[in-house]
Amino acid sequence: MNGAPPIPKDVAKSLCDQIRAEKERRLFSQCWGCVKASKGDFSKMCVGSREDFRGCGLVNKRFDRGD
C-alpha cells in the first residue's frame, strides 16, 4: 500500500463496472484485457487483486477524483 486510503469493495466494483461500460467497445483496452484474463472473476481482476482494492489505475484515479 502506498499510503492512499483503501477503496471499499462495493465502491471499487461499482467504479470498475462503470469504467468497463464506458470502454466496452474498445477492443484491446486495459479493461478488455483484464476481463479476458480474469474470465470476469472480480477477485482476479486488476482492481480485486489487492486487499485495498487499488490494483487498477483507472479505478484509483476515478476514486481519488471523487467521481
Backbone torsions as a table, in degrees:
resi	resn	phi	psi	omega
1	MET	NA	139.5	-174.7
2	ASN	-102.2	18.4	179.9
3	GLY	96.2	-13.0	177.0
4	ALA	-74.5	146.5	-179.2
5	PRO	-66.4	147.8	177.4
6	PRO	-66.2	155.4	177.4
7	ILE	-100.1	127.9	176.6
8	PRO	-58.1	141.6	-175.1
9	LYS	-54.9	-45.3	-177.9
10	ASP	-65.3	-35.4	177.3
11	VAL	-69.6	-44.3	179.4
12	ALA	-60.0	-43.8	179.4
13	LYS	-64.1	-42.3	179.1
14	SER	-63.3	-45.3	179.0
15	LEU	-63.6	-41.9	178.0
16	CYS	-60.2	-45.6	178.6
17	ASP	-60.0	-43.0	179.6
18	GLN	-62.5	-47.3	-177.9
19	ILE	-65.3	-42.4	178.3
20	ARG	-62.5	-38.7	178.9
21	ALA	-63.3	-37.6	179.0
22	GLU	-69.8	-30.0	-174.2
23	LYS	-107.9	6.7	-171.7
24	GLU	-61.6	-25.4	-178.3
25	ARG	-85.9	-6.7	-176.5
26	ARG	-94.4	103.5	177.9
27	LEU	-66.5	140.1	180.0
28	PHE	67.1	22.8	173.1
29	SER	-77.3	169.0	177.1
30	GLN	-56.0	-43.2	-178.4
31	CYS	-66.6	-39.8	-179.9
32	TRP	-60.1	-46.8	179.9
33	GLY	-64.6	-39.7	-179.7
34	CYS	-63.8	-48.2	-179.0
35	VAL	-65.8	-41.4	-179.7
36	LYS	-63.3	-45.8	-178.6
37	ALA	-68.1	-35.1	-176.9
38	SER	-88.6	-9.8	-175.1
39	LYS	55.9	32.0	176.3
40	GLY	81.6	1.3	179.5
41	ASP	-80.7	111.7	-175.2
42	PHE	-54.5	-38.6	-177.9
43	SER	-67.2	-18.6	178.9
44	LYS	-101.1	-6.7	177.6
45	MET	-73.4	162.5	179.9
46	CYS	-51.4	-49.7	-175.9
47	VAL	-62.8	-34.6	-178.0
48	GLY	-90.8	3.1	-174.8
49	SER	-79.6	-10.4	179.1
50	ARG	-122.0	152.4	-179.7
51	GLU	-62.0	-29.2	-178.7
52	ASP	-92.9	5.5	179.3
53	PHE	56.4	37.3	177.1
54	ARG	-115.6	35.1	-178.9
55	GLY	-85.6	-9.1	-178.6
56	CYS	-116.9	122.5	179.9
57	GLY	-62.7	-34.6	-179.5
58	LEU	-68.0	-42.7	178.4
59	VAL	-66.9	-43.2	179.5
60	ASN	-58.4	-46.2	-178.3
61	LYS	-62.1	-45.3	-179.2
62	ARG	-66.7	-40.6	178.7
63	PHE	-64.0	-44.8	-178.2
64	ASP	-66.5	-30.2	176.5
65	ARG	-74.3	-24.2	-179.3
66	GLY	87.9	19.1	179.6
67	ASP	-69.0	NA	NA
